[in-house]
Amino acid sequence: NRVILFADLAIIPFVVAMCAPLMKGNVVRIIIAGLLTLGVGFYFGTNMADLFTNAALAANFQAPEGATKLISIGDGFLWPPFVFTRLVEATGIVGLVILIVAVAALFFFFSKNSKSWEQAAGAPVEE
């Protein structure tokens, strides 16, 4: 891990709060899951830092003095951007097609039976 936080510190509570529904409100489990999420996220962020740094420099962003790499917790710490970029990076256009087909299939199946998906995610059963 080579990430030092600065401007994105305010997003950390929201990353931890995303664990609340999964942990059914158990505060101890929320904190543990949040710490694990952030811990793993630091490694994703370190791995994604080159991509973010290159994008920022291409946009003429003025990096703070002494900064060698840039990353965003809101985007670079999450597993979907990591998986998506690495899939496309490793397989090129084939990976992009796989990604588009997978996302389209998920949207299709969700739209066909959204109530079942919502219940699987923990929503209450409507009568």
N, CA and C of each residue as an Amber inpcrd file, in Angstrom:
protein
   381
   0.8360000  -1.1770000   0.0000000   0.0000000   0.0000000   0.0000000
   0.8830000   1.2440000   0.0000000   0.6390000   2.1440000  -0.9650000
   1.4260000   3.3740000  -1.0720000   0.5120000   4.5970000  -1.0970000
  -0.6980000   4.4840000  -0.5650000  -1.6780000   5.5630000  -0.6260000
  -1.6880000   6.3410000   0.6820000  -1.5790000   7.6490000   0.5720000
  -1.7340000   8.5390000   1.7140000  -2.9270000   9.4370000   1.4000000
  -3.8580000   9.4960000   2.3220000  -5.0930000  10.2320000   2.0810000
  -4.9100000  11.7190000   2.3400000  -5.6720000  12.5070000   1.6110000
  -5.6720000  13.9410000   1.8460000  -7.0810000  14.4870000   1.6180000
  -7.4190000  14.8110000   0.4010000  -8.6850000  15.4800000   0.1100000
  -9.8860000  14.5490000   0.2130000  -9.6970000  13.2600000   0.0630000
 -10.8070000  12.3100000   0.0730000 -11.1630000  11.7870000   1.4560000
 -10.6170000  12.3400000   2.5040000 -10.8990000  11.8410000   3.8550000
 -12.3890000  11.8370000   4.1820000 -13.1370000  12.7870000   3.6640000
 -14.5570000  12.9050000   3.9970000 -15.3950000  11.7490000   3.4710000
 -14.8950000  10.9970000   2.5190000 -15.6900000   9.9070000   1.9590000
 -15.5890000   8.6220000   2.7840000 -14.6160000   8.5250000   3.6790000
 -14.4230000   7.2980000   4.4610000 -15.6760000   6.8960000   5.2370000
 -16.3770000   7.8060000   5.9240000 -17.6000000   7.3760000   6.6250000
 -18.6480000   6.7860000   5.6880000 -18.7060000   7.2780000   4.4520000
 -19.6800000   6.7470000   3.5070000 -19.2960000   5.3430000   3.0440000
 -18.0080000   5.0840000   2.9050000 -17.5490000   3.7340000   2.5510000
 -17.9290000   2.7650000   3.6610000 -17.7260000   3.1710000   4.9070000
 -18.0900000   2.3230000   6.0480000 -19.6130000   2.1820000   6.1310000
 -20.3460000   3.2620000   5.8780000 -21.8100000   3.2190000   5.9570000
 -22.4150000   2.2790000   4.9200000 -21.7270000   2.0660000   3.8080000
 -22.2380000   1.1270000   2.8030000 -22.3190000  -0.2900000   3.3580000
 -21.6000000  -0.5660000   4.4170000 -21.6210000  -1.8960000   5.0380000
 -22.8380000  -2.0850000   5.9400000 -23.5020000  -1.0140000   6.3560000
 -24.5940000  -1.0970000   7.3290000 -25.7360000  -2.0160000   6.8920000
 -26.2520000  -1.9000000   5.6680000 -27.3530000  -2.7950000   5.2930000
 -26.9310000  -4.2680000   5.2620000 -25.7020000  -4.5090000   4.8650000
 -25.2280000  -5.8940000   4.7970000 -25.0460000  -6.5050000   6.1760000
 -24.7410000  -5.6670000   7.1640000 -24.4930000  -6.1490000   8.5280000
 -25.7300000  -6.0030000   9.4130000 -26.8580000  -5.6440000   8.8160000
 -28.1500000  -5.5430000   9.5010000 -28.1000000  -4.6700000  10.7480000
 -27.3240000  -3.5850000  10.6770000 -27.2920000  -2.6120000  11.7530000
 -26.3920000  -2.9440000  12.9310000 -25.7060000  -4.0660000  12.9130000
 -24.8020000  -4.4370000  14.0050000 -23.5520000  -3.5650000  13.9110000
 -23.3970000  -2.6450000  14.8630000 -22.3440000  -1.6350000  14.7930000
 -20.9480000  -2.2580000  14.7880000 -20.7290000  -3.2660000  15.6090000
 -19.4110000  -3.9040000  15.6570000 -19.0850000  -4.5290000  14.3040000
 -20.0510000  -5.2410000  13.7350000 -19.8240000  -5.8560000  12.4220000
 -19.6360000  -4.7990000  11.3390000 -20.3760000  -3.6870000  11.4380000
 -20.2260000  -2.5990000  10.4610000 -18.8040000  -2.0500000  10.5030000
 -18.2870000  -1.8080000  11.6980000 -16.9310000  -1.2600000  11.8310000
 -15.8960000  -2.2430000  11.3000000 -16.0430000  -3.5260000  11.6500000
 -15.0920000  -4.5360000  11.1640000 -15.1560000  -4.6380000   9.6460000
 -16.3730000  -4.7170000   9.0900000 -16.5200000  -4.8050000   7.6350000
 -16.0000000  -3.5420000   6.9610000 -16.2440000  -2.3840000   7.5680000
 -15.7450000  -1.1260000   7.0130000 -14.2340000  -1.0760000   6.9910000
 -13.6120000  -1.5280000   8.0730000 -12.1460000  -1.5590000   8.1130000
 -11.5840000  -2.5220000   7.0750000 -12.2280000  -3.6760000   6.9230000
 -11.7790000  -4.6270000   5.8950000 -11.9550000  -4.0390000   4.4950000
 -13.1000000  -3.3850000   4.2780000 -13.3560000  -2.7580000   2.9780000
 -12.2980000  -1.7060000   2.6720000 -11.9990000  -0.8660000   3.6450000
 -10.9790000   0.1630000   3.4380000  -9.5960000  -0.4480000   3.2700000
  -9.2880000  -1.4780000   4.0570000  -7.9790000  -2.1290000   3.9460000
  -7.7490000  -2.7140000   2.5700000  -8.7470000  -3.4360000   2.0740000
  -8.6410000  -3.9940000   0.7220000  -8.6400000  -2.8610000  -0.2980000
  -9.4510000  -1.8390000  -0.0360000  -9.5230000  -0.6950000  -0.9380000
  -8.2020000   0.0210000  -1.1120000  -7.4030000   0.0830000  -0.0540000
  -6.0800000   0.7020000  -0.1750000  -5.2250000  -0.0450000  -1.1970000
  -5.3400000  -1.3540000  -1.2400000  -4.5660000  -2.1200000  -2.2190000
  -5.1030000  -1.9130000  -3.6310000  -6.4330000  -1.8600000  -3.7800000
  -7.0040000  -1.5270000  -5.0860000  -6.5380000  -0.1370000  -5.5090000
  -6.5820000   0.8160000  -4.5710000  -6.1740000   2.1890000  -4.8620000
  -4.7240000   2.2900000  -5.2850000  -3.8620000   1.5640000  -4.5850000
  -2.4460000   1.5580000  -4.9540000  -2.2710000   1.0170000  -6.3630000
  -3.0140000  -0.0480000  -6.6880000  -2.9130000  -0.6540000  -8.0090000
  -3.4690000   0.2590000  -9.0950000  -4.4890000   1.0470000  -8.7760000
  -5.1350000   1.9120000  -9.7650000  -4.4900000   3.2990000  -9.8520000
  -3.5440000   3.6000000  -8.9820000  -2.9800000   4.9530000  -8.9000000
  -2.3270000   5.4080000 -10.2010000  -1.6390000   4.5190000 -10.8980000
  -1.0060000   4.9270000 -12.1580000  -2.0450000   5.3960000 -13.1720000
  -3.1480000   4.6770000 -13.2750000  -4.2160000   5.0470000 -14.2030000
  -4.8050000   6.4120000 -13.8340000  -5.0950000   6.6240000 -12.5600000
  -5.6520000   7.8980000 -12.1070000  -4.6550000   9.0370000 -12.2970000
  -3.3910000   8.7840000 -11.9990000  -2.3610000   9.8140000 -12.1470000
  -2.2250000  10.2300000 -13.6020000  -2.1790000   9.2590000 -14.5060000
  -2.0660000   9.5690000 -15.9340000  -3.2770000  10.3490000 -16.4300000
  -4.4720000   9.9800000 -15.9700000  -5.6800000  10.7030000 -16.3760000
  -5.6510000  12.1410000 -15.8560000  -5.2190000  12.3240000 -14.6150000
  -5.1470000  13.6750000 -14.0380000  -4.1290000  14.5360000 -14.7730000
  -2.9800000  13.9640000 -15.0700000  -1.9490000  14.7240000 -15.7840000
  -2.3910000  15.0540000 -17.2030000  -3.1160000  14.1310000 -17.8550000
  -3.6310000  14.3920000 -19.2010000  -4.6560000  15.5240000 -19.1910000
  -5.3270000  15.7170000 -18.0540000  -6.3110000  16.7950000 -17.9150000
  -5.6730000  18.0800000 -17.3840000  -4.3300000  18.1240000 -17.3700000
  -3.5770000  19.2840000 -16.8880000  -3.8510000  19.6170000 -15.4190000
  -4.1110000  18.6000000 -14.6190000  -4.2960000  18.7890000 -13.1800000
  -2.9490000  19.0940000 -12.5480000  -2.9170000  20.0970000 -11.6950000
  -1.6900000  20.4570000 -10.9950000  -1.6080000  19.6560000  -9.6970000
  -0.7800000  18.6360000  -9.6890000  -0.6280000  17.7870000  -8.5060000
   0.0510000  18.5670000  -7.3870000  -0.3100000  18.2650000  -6.1410000
   0.3730000  18.9200000  -5.0130000   1.8680000  18.6200000  -5.0400000
   2.6420000  19.5440000  -4.5330000   4.0930000  19.3720000  -4.5140000
   4.4630000  18.1150000  -3.7310000   5.3170000  17.2990000  -4.3150000
   5.7720000  16.0720000  -3.6720000   4.9070000  14.8620000  -3.9630000
   3.7300000  15.0640000  -4.5550000   2.8550000  13.9310000  -4.8760000
   3.3820000  13.2260000  -6.1180000   3.5100000  11.9290000  -6.0340000
   3.9750000  11.1630000  -7.1870000   2.8440000  10.3950000  -7.8460000
   1.8080000  10.0710000  -7.0850000   0.6570000   9.3490000  -7.6280000
  -0.6150000   9.9140000  -7.0180000  -1.7040000   9.8380000  -7.7890000
  -2.9980000  10.3480000  -7.3540000  -4.0260000   9.2290000  -7.4070000
  -4.9970000   9.2770000  -6.4980000  -6.0700000   8.2840000  -6.4870000
  -7.2830000   8.9030000  -5.7980000  -8.4500000   8.3830000  -6.0990000
  -9.6910000   8.8250000  -5.4730000 -10.2870000   7.6530000  -4.6990000
 -10.6150000   7.8680000  -3.4310000 -11.2290000   6.7950000  -2.6460000
 -12.5840000   6.4330000  -3.2330000 -13.3340000   7.4390000  -3.6650000
 -14.6730000   7.2000000  -4.1830000 -14.7080000   6.3020000  -5.3990000
 -13.6670000   6.3050000  -6.1950000 -13.6400000   5.4860000  -7.4060000
 -12.5440000   4.4330000  -7.3830000 -11.3740000   4.8080000  -6.9760000
 -10.2260000   3.9130000  -7.0690000 -10.1320000   2.8630000  -5.9860000
 -10.9320000   2.9940000  -4.9200000 -10.8730000   2.0370000  -3.8190000
 -11.8940000   0.9160000  -3.9660000 -12.7370000   0.9720000  -4.9640000
 -13.8160000  -0.0030000  -5.1100000 -13.4180000  -1.1220000  -6.0600000
 -13.9730000  -2.3090000  -5.8320000 -13.5780000  -3.4510000  -6.6550000
 -14.1170000  -3.3960000  -8.0870000 -15.3290000  -2.8650000  -8.3820000
 -15.7760000  -2.8880000  -9.7820000 -14.8520000  -2.1450000 -10.7470000
 -14.4220000  -0.8960000 -10.4470000 -13.4990000  -0.2500000 -11.3850000
 -12.1930000  -1.0230000 -11.5440000 -11.7190000  -1.6140000 -10.4570000
 -10.4870000  -2.4090000 -10.5170000 -10.6690000  -3.6000000 -11.4540000
 -11.7410000  -4.3590000 -11.2470000 -11.9850000  -5.5480000 -12.0770000
 -12.2200000  -5.1470000 -13.5300000 -13.0330000  -4.1240000 -13.7510000
 -13.3510000  -3.7160000 -15.1210000 -12.1100000  -3.2520000 -15.8750000
 -11.3140000  -2.3940000 -15.2440000 -10.1350000  -1.8890000 -15.9490000
  -9.1080000  -2.9860000 -16.1810000  -8.9320000  -3.8620000 -15.2200000
  -7.9510000  -4.9450000 -15.3980000  -8.4180000  -5.9510000 -16.4440000
  -9.7240000  -6.2230000 -16.5040000 -10.2590000  -7.1310000 -17.5250000
 -10.0170000  -6.5690000 -18.9180000 -10.3410000  -5.3050000 -19.1040000
 -10.1600000  -4.6860000 -20.4230000  -8.6770000  -4.5290000 -20.7390000
  -7.8800000  -4.2020000 -19.7350000  -6.4360000  -4.0610000 -19.9430000
  -5.8090000  -5.3920000 -20.3670000  -6.2470000  -6.4920000 -19.7630000
  -5.6540000  -7.8070000 -20.0400000  -6.1500000  -8.4190000 -21.3430000
  -7.4020000  -8.1410000 -21.7030000  -7.9780000  -8.8300000 -22.8640000
  -8.3670000  -7.9050000 -24.0040000  -8.2010000  -6.6060000 -23.8270000
  -8.4920000  -5.6570000 -24.8970000  -9.9690000  -5.5880000 -25.2310000
 -10.2570000  -5.5430000 -26.5090000 -11.6320000  -5.3820000 -26.9860000
 -12.5050000  -6.5620000 -26.5750000 -11.9150000  -7.7470000 -26.4750000
 -12.6780000  -8.9330000 -26.0500000 -13.1910000  -8.7260000 -24.6250000
 -12.3450000  -8.2140000 -23.7520000 -12.7610000  -7.9360000 -22.3800000
 -13.8430000  -6.8810000 -22.3180000 -13.7460000  -5.8680000 -23.1690000
 -14.7610000  -4.8240000 -23.2090000 -16.1020000  -5.4040000 -23.6470000
 -16.0770000  -6.2700000 -24.6540000 -17.3080000  -6.9190000 -25.1180000
 -17.8900000  -7.7970000 -24.0060000 -17.0370000  -8.5700000 -23.3260000
 -17.4970000  -9.4100000 -22.2090000 -18.1540000  -8.5380000 -21.1390000
 -17.5330000  -7.4330000 -20.8230000 -18.0580000  -6.5240000 -19.8080000
 -19.4080000  -5.9540000 -20.2240000 -19.5260000  -5.5020000 -21.4560000
 -20.7850000  -4.9370000 -21.9490000 -21.8860000  -5.9860000 -21.9330000
 -21.5840000  -7.2050000 -22.3870000 -22.5810000  -8.2820000 -22.3960000
 -23.0070000  -8.6290000 -20.9680000 -22.0560000  -8.7040000 -20.0470000
 -22.3800000  -9.0390000 -18.6540000 -23.2710000  -7.9730000 -18.0230000
 -22.9470000  -6.7030000 -18.2310000 -23.7530000  -5.6190000 -17.6670000
 -25.1430000  -5.6070000 -18.3050000 -25.2180000  -5.8050000 -19.6190000
 -26.5140000  -5.8510000 -20.3040000 -27.3570000  -7.0150000 -19.7860000
 -26.7330000  -8.1780000 -19.5630000 -27.4610000  -9.3360000 -19.0380000
 -27.9880000  -9.0520000 -17.6340000 -27.1710000  -8.4280000 -16.7990000
 -27.6300000  -8.0910000 -15.4480000 -28.8070000  -7.1180000 -15.4880000
 -28.7310000  -6.1140000 -16.3340000 -29.8470000  -5.1790000 -16.4640000
 -31.0960000  -5.8890000 -16.9730000 -30.9360000  -6.7830000 -17.9430000
 -32.0700000  -7.5190000 -18.5020000 -32.7500000  -8.3530000 -17.4240000
 -31.9660000  -9.1530000 -16.6860000 -32.5540000 -10.0170000 -15.6670000
 -33.1350000  -9.2160000 -14.5060000 -32.5220000  -8.0980000 -14.1710000
 -33.0820000  -7.2480000 -13.1220000 -34.4170000  -6.6640000 -13.5630000
 -34.4810000  -6.1870000 -14.8010000 -35.7200000  -5.5630000 -15.2710000
 -36.8530000  -6.5780000 -15.4030000 -36.5330000  -7.8430000 -15.6430000
 -37.5590000  -8.8840000 -15.7630000 -38.1910000  -9.2180000 -14.4190000
 -37.4340000  -9.1190000 -13.3320000 -37.9580000  -9.5050000 -12.0290000
 -37.2880000  -8.6840000 -10.9290000 -37.5210000  -7.3910000 -10.9360000
 -36.8350000  -6.5010000 -10.0000000 -37.2150000  -6.7720000  -8.5460000
 -38.4530000  -7.1880000  -8.2860000 -38.8660000  -7.4460000  -6.8970000
 -38.0710000  -8.5940000  -6.2820000 -37.7970000  -9.6410000  -7.0370000
 -37.0000000 -10.7610000  -6.5140000 -35.5780000 -10.3140000  -6.2020000
 -35.0020000  -9.4890000  -7.0650000 -33.6480000  -8.9860000  -6.8230000
 -33.6320000  -8.1070000  -5.5760000 -34.6570000  -7.2800000  -5.4190000
 -34.7300000  -6.4050000  -4.2490000 -34.8780000  -7.2230000  -2.9670000
 -35.6920000  -8.2860000  -3.0110000 -35.8460000  -9.1520000  -1.8410000
 -34.5500000  -9.8920000  -1.5380000 -33.8380000 -10.3210000  -2.5700000
 -32.5520000 -10.9950000  -2.3660000 -31.5460000 -10.0570000  -1.7050000
 -31.6990000  -8.7490000  -1.9540000 -30.8080000  -7.7560000  -1.3500000
 -31.2610000  -7.3490000   0.0460000 -32.3910000  -7.9130000   0.5110000
 -32.8300000  -7.6480000   1.8760000 -34.0320000  -6.7340000   2.0120000
 -34.6660000  -6.3690000   0.9020000 -35.8510000  -5.5160000   0.9860000
 -37.0020000  -6.3150000   1.5980000 -37.9020000  -5.6510000   2.3200000
 -39.0320000  -6.3790000   2.9130000 -39.9830000  -6.8950000   1.8380000
 -40.6310000  -8.0050000   2.1580000 -41.5830000  -8.6140000   1.2230000
 -42.8720000  -7.8010000   1.2540000 -43.3080000  -7.3620000   0.0810000
 -44.5580000  -6.6050000  -0.0110000 -45.7120000  -7.5750000  -0.1750000
 -46.7960000  -7.2730000   0.5310000 -47.9610000  -8.1620000   0.4360000
 -49.0880000  -7.4940000  -0.2690000
